[in-house]
Amino acid sequence: MPQSAPPAAATGATFAAPVSLHGKHVSLLPLSHAFERDLDEALRDGDLWTLWYTAVPEPERLAAEIDRRLGLQRQGSMLPFVVIEAATQQAAGMTTYLNIDAANRRVEIGATWYRQRVQRTALNTECKLLLLTHAFETLDCIAVEFRTHFFNKQSRAGIERLGAKLDGILRQHQFARDGTLRDTCVYSILNHEWPAVRSHLTHQLNRPRA
């Protein structure tokens, strides 16, 4: 049966409209400069900008990065969030819907980073569950995409643990900030796969942790 056409209201502006998403471990709130001090502290937890295969901003470029993301939101191509850790009520990082393609009901989840202390915790699992739930169940997306550097093994493993499947590798896709050429791994979750992925992520959140 063919997919239904996107509703007339499915535009970049509606996909990029600010929204708050809440879970047990994390809340995703609209990004603003009000969180800049917390985000600066989070960046310094692990010196995240020093990883050559990521695009995490240096502390002195944080304000400009917030401005960049908010500018893309105004254009309808990005919806940026600040990631708030429930236990501390402090900012733990940033994430976004980017490359919004409202006409085709597709988004990419990316431009994500977390302070080192919360990496590999339930926070990331719930963050992705909230974003995927909103994408598939509110925005009615037909696909959600993830992209990462070929050499970012930690990110690739995390994406695969979500249940996303590798679509392919874009060879010499982009120049990295150090001038090297990046091969980009492209993953996706399709709308008919979402119920199983949702059950998988919910199970991961509910299982006892050491």
C-alpha positions as CSV (number, residue, x, y, z in Angstrom):
1,M,0.0,0.0,0.0
2,P,1.6,3.4,-1.0
3,Q,2.5,5.9,1.7
4,S,0.1,8.8,2.1
5,A,1.1,12.2,0.9
6,P,2.5,14.6,3.5
7,P,-0.2,16.9,5.0
8,A,-0.2,20.5,3.8
9,A,1.1,21.7,7.2
10,A,4.2,19.5,7.1
11,T,6.7,22.3,6.5
12,G,10.2,23.0,7.7
13,A,8.8,25.6,10.0
14,T,6.4,23.2,11.7
15,F,9.1,20.4,12.0
16,A,11.5,23.0,13.6
17,A,8.9,24.5,16.0
18,P,10.4,24.4,19.6
19,V,9.2,21.6,21.7
20,S,10.2,20.1,25.1
21,L,10.5,16.3,25.6
22,H,10.6,14.8,29.0
23,G,11.6,11.3,30.4
24,K,12.7,9.8,33.6
25,H,16.5,10.4,33.1
26,V,16.5,13.3,30.8
27,S,14.6,16.3,29.4
28,L,15.2,17.8,26.0
29,L,14.5,21.6,26.1
30,P,14.7,24.2,23.3
31,L,18.3,25.4,23.0
32,S,19.1,28.9,24.2
33,H,22.0,31.0,25.5
34,A,20.5,30.6,29.0
35,F,22.3,27.2,29.2
36,E,25.6,28.5,28.0
37,R,27.4,28.3,31.3
38,D,26.3,24.7,32.0
39,L,27.2,23.7,28.4
40,D,30.7,25.2,28.8
41,E,31.2,23.1,31.9
42,A,29.9,20.0,30.1
43,L,32.3,20.5,27.2
44,R,35.2,20.6,29.6
45,D,34.2,17.2,31.1
46,G,36.4,15.1,28.9
47,D,37.8,17.9,26.7
48,L,35.3,16.8,24.1
49,W,36.5,19.2,21.3
50,T,39.9,17.5,21.2
51,L,38.5,14.3,19.5
52,W,39.6,14.9,15.9
53,Y,36.8,12.9,14.3
54,T,34.0,14.9,15.9
55,A,32.6,18.4,15.4
56,V,32.2,19.3,19.0
57,P,32.9,23.1,19.4
58,E,35.8,24.5,21.5
59,P,34.6,26.4,24.6
60,E,35.4,29.7,23.0
61,R,33.2,28.8,20.0
62,L,30.3,27.6,22.1
63,A,28.2,30.9,21.8
64,A,28.8,31.0,18.1
65,E,27.7,27.3,17.8
66,I,24.5,28.1,19.7
67,D,23.9,31.0,17.3
68,R,24.5,28.7,14.3
69,R,22.0,26.1,15.5
70,L,19.4,28.7,16.3
71,G,19.9,30.3,12.9
72,L,19.3,27.0,11.1
73,Q,16.2,26.6,13.2
74,R,14.9,29.9,12.0
75,Q,15.5,28.6,8.4
76,G,13.4,25.4,9.2
77,S,16.3,23.0,8.7
78,M,17.2,22.2,12.3
79,L,15.5,21.8,15.7
80,P,18.2,22.1,18.4
81,F,17.8,20.9,22.0
82,V,19.8,21.2,25.2
83,V,20.1,17.8,27.0
84,I,19.2,18.2,30.7
85,E,20.2,15.5,33.2
86,A,17.2,14.8,35.5
87,A,19.3,13.9,38.5
88,T,21.2,17.2,38.5
89,Q,19.0,19.5,36.4
90,Q,22.2,20.6,34.7
91,A,22.9,20.7,30.9
92,A,24.7,17.5,29.9
93,G,25.1,18.3,26.2
94,M,23.2,19.1,23.0
95,T,21.4,17.2,20.3
96,T,19.3,18.1,17.2
97,Y,17.0,17.2,14.4
98,L,18.9,18.4,11.4
99,N,18.6,18.2,7.6
100,I,14.9,18.4,8.1
101,D,13.0,17.3,4.9
102,A,9.4,18.0,5.9
103,A,8.1,17.4,2.4
104,N,9.3,13.8,2.5
105,R,8.8,13.4,6.3
106,R,12.4,12.7,7.0
107,V,14.8,14.0,9.7
108,E,18.3,13.2,10.8
109,I,19.2,13.0,14.5
110,G,22.7,14.2,15.1
111,A,25.1,17.1,16.1
112,T,25.0,15.3,19.4
113,W,27.5,15.4,22.2
114,Y,27.4,14.7,26.0
115,R,29.7,15.4,28.8
116,Q,32.0,12.4,29.6
117,R,30.3,11.6,32.9
118,V,27.0,10.7,31.3
119,Q,28.3,8.8,28.3
120,R,27.2,5.1,28.1
121,T,24.4,5.7,30.6
122,A,20.6,5.5,30.4
123,L,20.6,9.2,29.5
124,N,21.6,8.6,25.9
125,T,19.1,5.7,25.4
126,E,16.2,7.8,26.7
127,C,17.3,10.8,24.7
128,K,17.1,8.8,21.5
129,L,13.8,7.2,22.6
130,L,12.3,10.7,23.1
131,L,13.6,12.0,19.8
132,L,12.5,8.9,17.8
133,T,9.0,8.8,19.5
134,H,8.5,12.5,18.6
135,A,9.7,12.0,15.0
136,F,7.6,8.9,14.3
137,E,4.5,9.5,16.4
138,T,4.1,13.3,16.3
139,L,5.9,14.4,13.1
140,D,4.8,11.2,11.2
141,C,8.3,10.6,9.8
142,I,8.8,7.8,7.3
143,A,12.5,7.6,8.2
144,V,15.0,8.9,10.7
145,E,18.6,9.0,9.7
146,F,21.9,9.0,11.7
147,R,25.3,9.9,10.3
148,T,28.8,9.7,11.8
149,H,32.5,9.6,10.9
150,F,33.8,6.2,9.9
151,F,36.5,6.4,12.6
152,N,34.0,7.3,15.4
153,K,33.7,3.7,16.5
154,Q,31.9,4.7,19.8
155,S,29.2,6.6,17.9
156,R,28.7,3.8,15.3
157,A,28.3,1.2,18.0
158,G,25.8,3.4,19.8
159,I,23.7,3.9,16.7
160,E,23.7,0.2,15.9
161,R,22.6,-0.5,19.5
162,L,19.5,1.6,18.8
163,G,18.5,-0.8,16.1
164,A,19.4,1.5,13.1
165,K,20.7,-0.2,10.0
166,L,23.6,0.8,7.9
167,D,22.5,2.3,4.5
168,G,26.0,2.8,3.3
169,I,29.2,4.8,3.5
170,L,29.6,8.1,1.7
171,R,33.3,8.0,0.7
172,Q,35.2,11.4,0.8
173,H,31.9,13.0,1.9
174,Q,33.2,16.0,3.7
175,F,36.3,17.8,4.8
176,A,36.9,17.5,8.6
177,R,38.0,20.5,10.6
178,D,41.6,19.3,10.5
179,G,41.5,19.2,6.7
180,T,41.2,15.4,6.3
181,L,38.5,13.8,4.2
182,R,35.7,12.2,6.1
183,D,34.0,9.0,5.1
184,T,30.4,9.2,6.5
185,C,28.5,6.2,7.7
186,V,24.8,6.6,7.0
187,Y,22.2,4.7,9.2
188,S,18.4,4.8,9.3
189,I,15.3,3.5,11.1
190,L,12.2,3.3,8.9
191,N,8.7,3.9,10.2
192,H,7.7,0.2,9.9
193,E,10.7,-0.7,12.0
194,W,9.8,1.8,14.7
195,P,7.5,-0.5,16.9
196,A,10.3,-3.1,17.3
197,V,12.9,-0.4,18.0
198,R,10.7,1.3,20.5
199,S,10.2,-2.0,22.4
200,H,14.0,-2.6,22.3
201,L,14.8,0.8,23.7
202,T,12.1,0.6,26.3
203,H,13.5,-2.8,27.4
204,Q,17.0,-1.4,27.6
205,L,15.8,1.5,29.8
206,N,13.9,-0.8,32.1
207,R,16.5,-3.6,32.6
208,P,18.5,-3.5,35.8
209,R,21.9,-1.8,35.4
210,A,25.1,-2.6,37.3
